[in-house]
């Protein structure tokens, strides 16, 4: 099983001196990041869709085999709320295509006020080009229904397993032959670190759910104080154990 571990974003000033040498200019942080992790989740597109030229620059600045997951635009998820998805999905994928073989999964993080709507989700997923790996992170309990699970499974989309407070906040459904896990904040000290026991439990959940040959992407979103960097490094060691 390939558990591919990284962080959610890489441009955090308080990571200087932890992940990045203090004298390393910010314009070279991505190159330094790739020396430590094989993947990153880019949040940029959620707030403002980067140009194709920017995606192409990220491709050129990362080594072969590096994977960049892309968080879909809030215009699609939070403003349109999955309605009329064709144009925003096409625009996102047209821009992100410039990543070439660095392009990994696309994350749809839904707003916490958006209630379960399997029909809208199905219509949205249908707009993505064939072969695109899409992970969906609902944040309202009304999504946890057989109908939603069926849509994800039939579309080959992964339910994003999300953790907050060192415990799952989503069902642990396996809906695809690959997986996607996000760590938002743990309960260890200093906040928002994760304790080793919590991370070991997650490593065991992943190993018990997917076969060894499956790709499972895991991203740490607890960036304050470089907690994501420290926890991701620990998690890499835990998932590597037989």
Secondary structure, 3 states (H helix, E strand, C coil): CEEEEEEECCCCHHHECCCECCCCCHHHHHHHHCCCCCEEEECHHHHCCCCHHHHHHHHHHCCCCCEEEEECCHHHHHHCCCCCHHHHHHHHHHHHHHHHHHEEEEEEECCCCCCCCHHHHHHHHCCCCCCCCEEEECCCHHHCCHHHHHHHHHHCCEECEEECCCCECCCCCCCCCCEEEEECCCCCCCCCCCCHHHHHHHHHHHHHHCCCCCEEEEEECCCHHHHHHHHHHHHHHHHHCC
